[in-house]
């Protein structure tokens, strides 16, 4: 069986698997309030997902992160992670907005899904409501604290936006200091709906770091070469990371592919083109995997038109 290594020596060992494009929030950098979603008949079935993952694992895939939209809205979520748990993956992780998390704690623990990235763009209830168009702040915060209490490895993902939530930077650092949870600050990316707001709301990781240095000492943390974030410890014990996809791209070490809910396999988040593997037989899929290796860019594309919820956050 061939391995998933491209001509630049990048080995594909991680997959972002989108289970649905649906979401129960409308974060303004992700999609419009009146967003429509695909018919669930277009989704890859649980069996198709199992077949694809089994093939990729045999070729060296080690980690899968379940994304969406909001992955916990997928009706067959429990069935999908049950089938994944016996594949020998080194890590199964989940990215979620946290609203439904309490309904799945037992399922996640049963199938060894202990790594949770939870989106939280504000620690202020009214600001959370403005950003997400949802009145779920209390529930999300409650589920974050409960997950941490239950022993899940929780990372908070915060998209930082100038004039929107950048005034909360130090609040999030203090949140990490108080709880022991890692907080990662993401640059606003030029993807889909966010492109129109990029000019006014973008704030770079370096700007955030310079602000923090006024009140915190930052000690660099060694990270894997293919990590999406670079991380620091503060002198008060906070664990913080920065995902600087816009200002400091990490394409040269990227080890990830993305599979959308409707079966489009993409070599890069910022590429519109991909290969449709739904309805292909095994031999056709194996050929598609090798073809996709040649589609992964070495340099970061400027922007992409598709919505974040479609390709998977």
Wavefront OBJ file of the C-alpha trace (Angstrom):
o trace
v 0.000 0.000 0.000
v 1.388 3.418 -0.987
v 1.892 6.034 1.701
v 0.464 9.549 1.721
v 3.665 11.507 1.122
v 3.821 14.244 -1.490
v 6.725 15.366 -3.683
v 7.755 17.963 -1.075
v 8.115 15.316 1.631
v 4.958 16.283 3.495
v 3.297 13.204 4.984
v -0.470 13.362 5.336
v -1.198 12.001 8.779
v -4.185 14.103 9.841
v -7.699 14.427 8.440
v -10.319 17.061 9.198
v -13.610 15.227 8.678
v -16.687 17.431 8.319
v -19.838 15.547 9.342
v -22.313 18.275 8.373
v -22.442 21.843 7.104
v -25.303 22.616 9.497
v -24.762 24.776 12.545
v -26.907 26.074 15.415
v -25.005 29.388 15.481
v -24.440 32.039 12.810
v -21.014 33.459 13.658
v -20.703 36.457 11.372
v -17.226 35.545 10.095
v -18.437 32.086 9.067
v -21.821 32.434 7.360
v -24.765 34.795 6.841
v -27.738 34.666 9.191
v -29.974 33.339 6.382
v -27.550 30.565 5.391
v -29.106 27.509 3.723
v -27.629 24.042 4.142
v -27.239 21.000 1.926
v -29.766 18.176 1.792
v -28.659 15.402 4.162
v -29.112 12.930 1.299
v -25.830 14.321 -0.064
v -23.870 13.323 3.039
v -21.369 10.505 2.895
v -23.006 7.603 4.720
v -21.542 6.187 7.917
v -20.412 3.135 5.931
v -18.708 5.271 3.273
v -16.897 7.251 5.979
v -15.731 3.989 7.560
v -14.421 2.671 4.233
v -12.523 5.875 3.425
v -10.982 6.160 6.882
v -9.942 2.495 6.882
v -8.145 2.999 3.575
v -6.416 6.171 4.730
v -5.350 4.569 8.028
v -3.752 1.716 6.067
v -1.771 4.398 4.185
v -0.507 6.132 7.313
v -3.306 8.359 8.591
v -2.920 8.767 12.358
v -5.371 11.419 13.539
v -8.915 12.474 12.705
v -10.618 15.632 13.864
v -14.404 15.726 13.539
v -15.681 19.116 12.442
v -18.701 20.736 10.801
v -20.607 23.021 10.711
v -21.425 21.699 14.132
v -20.564 17.965 14.085
v -22.839 17.112 17.011
v -25.825 17.959 14.786
v -25.069 14.882 12.656
v -27.763 12.330 13.556
v -25.380 9.396 13.168
v -22.579 11.025 15.186
v -22.419 8.249 17.798
v -22.410 5.547 15.125
v -19.573 7.234 13.240
v -17.236 7.602 16.209
v -18.001 4.043 17.314
v -16.745 2.727 13.977
v -13.693 4.995 14.145
v -12.701 3.866 17.634
v -11.599 0.425 16.412
v -9.397 1.634 13.534
v -6.176 2.049 15.486
v -6.031 5.829 15.145
v -3.613 7.532 17.516
v -6.060 10.355 18.160
v -9.700 11.183 17.518
v -10.593 14.775 18.324
v -13.673 16.974 18.099
v -14.139 20.635 17.226
v -17.479 21.931 18.479
v -19.286 25.082 19.546
v -20.148 23.275 22.780
v -23.915 23.794 22.818
v -24.819 20.086 22.644
v -21.694 18.762 24.310
v -23.339 17.627 27.549
v -25.524 15.184 25.597
v -22.430 13.369 24.311
v -19.981 13.249 27.212
v -20.656 9.547 27.851
v -20.392 8.621 24.160
v -17.143 10.544 23.752
v -15.536 8.957 26.811
v -16.697 5.467 25.798
v -14.902 5.792 22.448
v -11.786 7.588 23.751
v -12.509 10.960 22.196
v -10.865 13.072 24.883
v -9.489 15.994 22.840
v -12.014 18.796 22.464
v -11.511 22.125 20.715
v -14.396 24.373 21.704
v -15.129 27.630 19.909
v -15.662 30.598 22.192
v -15.240 34.087 20.747
v -16.308 36.099 23.782
v -16.436 35.786 27.555
v -19.133 38.474 27.678
v -22.697 37.273 27.195
v -23.901 40.204 25.098
v -20.821 40.193 22.903
v -21.147 36.436 22.426
v -24.717 37.015 21.273
v -23.648 39.712 18.803
v -20.913 37.553 17.292
v -22.832 34.274 17.096
v -26.448 35.451 16.718
v -27.226 32.909 19.442
v -28.262 33.145 23.074
v -26.182 30.166 24.256
v -23.338 31.710 26.224
v -24.279 30.221 29.599
v -24.724 26.741 28.144
v -21.437 26.830 26.247
v -19.465 28.059 29.265
v -21.144 25.478 31.499
v -20.249 22.667 29.094
v -16.657 23.884 28.776
v -16.166 23.810 32.535
v -17.926 20.439 32.813
v -15.764 18.901 30.083
v -12.636 20.084 31.877
v -13.939 18.708 35.152
v -14.591 15.311 33.523
v -11.006 15.040 32.351
v -11.311 15.999 28.690
v -8.349 17.860 27.167
v -10.054 21.149 26.323
v -8.658 23.867 24.093
v -10.583 27.080 23.553
v -10.535 28.453 19.999
v -11.046 32.213 19.795
v -11.157 34.075 16.477
v -9.786 37.506 17.306
v -11.361 40.483 15.509
v -10.415 44.127 15.785
v -13.180 46.207 17.317
v -15.229 43.089 18.033
v -13.509 41.063 20.739
v -9.851 42.138 20.825
v -10.597 44.094 24.015
v -11.114 40.691 25.684
v -7.592 39.444 24.961
v -6.406 39.684 28.558
v -9.714 38.241 29.837
v -9.064 35.076 27.835
v -5.499 34.875 29.144
v -6.837 35.183 32.689
v -9.410 32.493 31.880
v -6.539 30.139 31.025
v -4.663 31.130 34.166
v -7.732 30.461 36.308
v -8.867 27.187 34.712
v -5.702 25.590 33.339
v -7.263 25.273 29.893
v -5.337 26.280 26.791
v -6.698 29.224 24.811
v -5.740 29.592 21.157
v -6.173 32.881 19.332
v -6.953 32.516 15.626
v -6.416 35.159 12.985
v -9.502 36.021 10.931
v -9.026 34.122 7.671
v -9.918 35.130 4.132
v -12.493 32.391 3.705
v -15.961 32.842 2.243
v -18.149 35.264 4.156
v -15.223 36.614 6.206
v -13.433 38.024 3.146
v -15.657 41.095 3.085
v -14.799 41.944 6.710
v -11.112 41.088 6.616
v -9.843 44.610 5.942
v -11.542 46.202 8.955
v -11.455 43.373 11.493
v -8.167 41.577 10.905
v -5.651 41.701 13.729
v -2.401 39.762 13.475
v -1.004 37.353 16.020
v 2.047 39.562 16.376
v -0.115 42.554 17.343
v -1.798 40.443 20.017
v 1.529 39.205 21.339
v 2.878 42.757 21.603
v -0.220 43.773 23.579
v 0.237 40.856 25.959
v 3.867 41.713 26.605
v 2.712 44.861 28.410
v 1.438 42.715 31.285
v 2.782 39.178 30.799
v 6.069 37.401 30.289
v 5.784 34.854 27.481
v 7.856 31.676 27.417
v 7.897 29.824 24.096
v 6.723 26.197 24.097
v 8.225 23.629 21.720
v 5.554 22.319 19.329
v 5.508 19.580 16.642
v 6.695 20.744 13.215
v 3.233 20.289 11.710
v 1.399 22.092 14.511
v -1.059 24.751 13.394
v -0.271 26.882 16.435
v 2.779 28.325 18.142
v 2.411 28.424 21.892
v 3.518 30.199 25.048
v 3.260 29.914 28.808
v 2.735 33.124 30.733
v 4.425 33.933 34.019
v 1.025 33.462 35.689
v 0.481 29.970 34.253
v -1.699 30.565 31.201
v -1.320 28.258 28.223
v -1.911 30.267 25.069
v -1.452 29.579 21.381
v -1.693 31.543 18.163
v -2.885 30.247 14.803
v -1.528 32.845 12.405
v -2.783 31.399 9.124
v -2.814 34.801 7.429
v 0.380 36.465 8.642
v 2.558 33.386 9.263
v 1.369 30.510 7.034
v 2.576 27.008 7.869
v 1.969 25.348 4.481
v 5.478 23.946 4.201
v 4.893 21.583 7.145
v 1.175 20.931 6.654
v 0.115 17.322 7.236
v -3.657 17.703 6.772
v -6.376 16.865 4.290
v -10.042 17.758 4.589
v -13.097 15.691 3.728
v -16.408 17.542 3.423
v -19.742 16.095 4.481
v -20.724 15.509 0.854
v -17.559 13.611 0.013
v -15.201 16.216 -1.461
v -11.624 15.471 -0.427
v -9.428 18.572 -0.426
v -5.705 18.941 0.023
v -6.007 22.428 1.533
v -8.533 24.548 3.401
v -7.885 27.395 0.990
v -8.439 25.495 -2.244
v -11.816 25.474 -3.982
v -10.918 22.414 -6.016
v -10.926 18.911 -4.625
v -11.803 15.365 -5.653
v -15.275 13.935 -5.219
v -14.812 10.478 -3.736
v -18.467 9.774 -3.018
v -19.755 6.879 -5.155
v -16.250 5.764 -6.163
v -15.148 2.176 -5.722
v -12.051 1.253 -3.723
v -9.609 1.284 -6.636
v -10.935 4.637 -7.830
v -10.542 6.105 -4.350
v -6.976 4.820 -4.044
v -6.148 6.541 -7.328
v -7.829 9.724 -6.081
v -5.687 9.771 -2.934
v -2.510 9.672 -4.998
v -3.847 12.378 -7.315
v -4.680 14.614 -4.362
v -1.096 14.501 -3.122
v -0.147 16.550 -6.181
v -2.851 19.141 -5.475
v -1.515 20.361 -2.124
v -0.037 23.873 -2.525
v 3.412 24.670 -1.187
v 2.538 28.351 -0.719
v -0.619 29.682 0.885
v -3.401 30.698 -1.533
v -4.678 34.244 -0.958
v -8.320 33.419 -0.233
v -11.113 31.031 -1.047
v -14.787 31.549 -1.866
v -16.461 28.589 -0.176
v -17.920 29.029 3.301
v -16.027 27.750 6.329
v -18.978 25.642 7.470
v -18.961 23.734 4.170
v -15.340 22.611 4.178
v -15.019 22.249 7.939
v -13.449 24.568 10.505
l 1 2 3 4 5 6 7 8 9 10 11 12 13 14 15 16 17 18 19 20 21 22 23 24 25 26 27 28 29 30 31 32 33 34 35 36 37 38 39 40 41 42 43 44 45 46 47 48 49 50 51 52 53 54 55 56 57 58 59 60 61 62 63 64 65 66 67 68 69 70 71 72 73 74 75 76 77 78 79 80 81 82 83 84 85 86 87 88 89 90 91 92 93 94 95 96 97 98 99 100 101 102 103 104 105 106 107 108 109 110 111 112 113 114 115 116 117 118 119 120 121 122 123 124 125 126 127 128 129 130 131 132 133 134 135 136 137 138 139 140 141 142 143 144 145 146 147 148 149 150 151 152 153 154 155 156 157 158 159 160 161 162 163 164 165 166 167 168 169 170 171 172 173 174 175 176 177 178 179 180 181 182 183 184 185 186 187 188 189 190 191 192 193 194 195 196 197 198 199 200 201 202 203 204 205 206 207 208 209 210 211 212 213 214 215 216 217 218 219 220 221 222 223 224 225 226 227 228 229 230 231 232 233 234 235 236 237 238 239 240 241 242 243 244 245 246 247 248 249 250 251 252 253 254 255 256 257 258 259 260 261 262 263 264 265 266 267 268 269 270 271 272 273 274 275 276 277 278 279 280 281 282 283 284 285 286 287 288 289 290 291 292 293 294 295 296 297 298 299 300 301 302 303 304 305 306 307 308 309 310 311 312 313
